[in-house]
């Protein structure tokens, strides 16, 4: 397989380095991160999750949404 040299800034290198999985090359990490998936690939991923865990995720998402909306409102009012 041929290879190409690319230039990236130090901050991008650090981000990519943190996103690499154990034993993963930079090429493998870029390939994994650049792959675009379909929402249908997520179907059934949480089917064996307990109801309490599902509720905790829903509650967390609801809280995050409320915090985000409040932050956006305050930002709008300040402008």
Secondary structure as the mmCIF struct_conf table of DSSP 4:
data_model
#
loop_
_struct_conf.conf_type_id
_struct_conf.id
_struct_conf.beg_label_comp_id
_struct_conf.beg_label_asym_id
_struct_conf.beg_label_seq_id
_struct_conf.end_label_comp_id
_struct_conf.end_label_asym_id
_struct_conf.end_label_seq_id
HELX_RH_AL_P HELX_RH_AL_P1 UNK A 10 UNK A 19
HELX_LH_PP_P HELX_LH_PP_P1 UNK A 20 UNK A 21
TURN_TY1_P TURN_TY1_P1 UNK A 22 UNK A 23
HELX_RH_AL_P HELX_RH_AL_P2 UNK A 26 UNK A 34
HELX_RH_3T_P HELX_RH_3T_P1 UNK A 39 UNK A 42
TURN_TY1_P TURN_TY1_P2 UNK A 43 UNK A 48
BEND BEND1 UNK A 49 UNK A 49
HELX_RH_AL_P HELX_RH_AL_P3 UNK A 51 UNK A 78
#
